[in-house]
Amino acid sequence: MSLPATPLAHKTAVILGGTGGIGLATARLLAQAGAAVAVVASCDAAKAQGVAATLDGFGHRGYACRIEDSAELAALAQAVATHMSGADMLVNCAGFTRSIPHADLEALNDETFDRILKVNTRAAFSVIRTFAPQLRARGDGLVVQISSIAATTAIGSNIAYCAAKAGMDVMGMALARALAPEIRVLSVSPGLVDTEFVPGRDRSWREKMAATTPLKRLCTPEDVAQAVLACATMLRSATGSVIQVDGGRRLG
């Protein structure tokens, strides 16, 4: 059975981290599929509005929200309800990390560890908690969390990031059970993505890493966006699953 040209027509997608590499690619693809997109940046509303203005289709809006701040999340949810009639789909691309060698325990201080867990795990829960009433009201709401294979390989930008993403995956499974049947919760788990997300990983380093994967290339933001779209359109019976998009990198 083929999908319609705009399978997400009359749907509203809220994309946290919507101006970054993965978030931007996802916003573009979901808009092409017919969704009205709320592009959410962490602090630059003008940048989010600028991205929204470039998307295909209509009804898009840009917002700024620090997802670790529950008051700002509540205001965002109210704005989406008022201006966009509520959310059908939530995509959490927001995150934070820093490149710290795993063996350098002193460099991963308490402040950095706490911030990584706060932004990548606790805030992800806060976003879902805040938007759950809107998603539940739809009867077929969807949450897609952008995780990482670091959750299972324990190879990532730092130890705290590995822990944060593992927590995100398990939390997603628990929420999938708790929020069913009205809301599905899925994780898309990329390997190393060809973006500037992790400071210090330049082009030559990324090319070297690409050579070590079975498919001999890095995952692109568009690859991740395609997986998010599949969660919304093709994988209608899936919830609580972790979908890996990594070029086989986890295979070693």
C-alpha positions, -999 to +999 in steps of 0.1 A: +000+000+000+015+034-010+014+064+012-003+097+001+020+124-010+014+143+022+008+116+049+011+141+077-015+166+064-035+181+093-009+170+118+012+193+140+048+183+149+068+200+176+105+197+171+127+205+201+162+214+189+147+222+155+174+245+143+203+220+147+215+195+121+191+166+129+163+189+140+165+210+108+165+180+085+135+166+104+116+198+102+121+200+065+110+164+059+080+165+081+069+198+065+073+182+030+050+154+043+023+179+051+028+186+088+026+220+104+059+223+123+067+241+155+104+247+153+118+252+188+153+266+195+168+267+230+171+305+232+170+321+197+134+326+187+143+346+156+165+318+143+136+293+149+112+317+131+136+320+103+138+282+098+100+280+100+097+305+073+118+284+049+097+252+053+074+238+026+037+241+032+021+264+057+012+269+094+047+267+107+059+287+137+092+293+155+097+294+193+124+295+219+124+273+250+150+260+274+136+225+278+152+221+312+129+249+325+094+235+332+079+270+333+091+277+298+079+243+286+044+251+300+044+284+281+055+266+249+028+240+252+002+268+257+015+287+226+013+255+205-022+248+217-033+284+210-016+290+177-014+255+162-044+237+178-021+214+198+005+188+191+001+155+173+038+146+173+067+155+195+103+151+183+130+157+209+163+165+191+176+189+218+207+178+236+240+188+250+274+171+253+311+177+254+340+156+242+358+142+273+380+111+271+364+083+291+396+077+311+399+113+322+376+110+353+387+144+367+377+163+335+341+150+338+333+171+369+300+171+388+287+202+371+292+188+336+278+154+345+247+170+360+241+193+330+244+164+306+218+143+325+196+173+330+194+183+294+195+149+277+174+128+301+154+147+328+144+175+304+133+149+278+109+135+304+097+170+313+089+177+276+068+146+273+050+152+306+042+188+295+028+178+260+012+145+271-023+160+275-023+174+239-009+141+225-034+120+245-063+141+232-054+132+197-058+095+204-028+086+182-001+109+196+036+101+189+068+109+207+101+103+189+133+107+210+166+112+193+189+089+213+224+075+204+240+041+200+263+053+229+234+041+251+244+005+243+279+006+230+292+028+259+313+046+233+304+082+230+315+118+236+319+111+273+307+086+300+278+109+312+265+111+277+264+073+274+245+072+307+221+099+297+212+082+264+208+048+281+185+065+306+165+080+277+160+046+260+148+029+292+126+059+300+111+057+266+102+020+271+086+028+304+066+057+290+055+036+260+038+013+284+025+041+306+011+062+278-004+035+256-027+032+237-032+069+230+005+078+227+033+058+211+069+064+222+099+055+200+136+062+201+157+068+169+193+059+178+219+073+154+256+064+154+281+092+147+262+118+127+279+140+101+272+173+120+291+198+142+272+187+174+303+175+193+329+203+194+364+192+184+353+165+159+365+180+126+359+168+091+391+147+089+382+129+122+347+122+109+360+108+076+383+085+096+354+072+116+333+067+085+359+043+072+355+021+102+317+015+096+305-015+075+287+009+051+318+031+049+299+063+056+285+084+084+249+087+092+235+121+079+209+143+095+186+133+066+190+096+074+178+103+109+149+124+096+138+096+074+137+073+104+116+098+123+092+101+093+089+063+092+080+063+129+051+086+120+039+069+088+051+033+084+057+019+119+022+024+131+023-007+153+056+001+170+060+015+204+088+012+230+113+003+203+148+017+197+155+021+160+192+022+151+204+043+123+242+040+123+256+024+091+264-007+112+288+013+135+276-006+166+289-038+150+324-027+156 
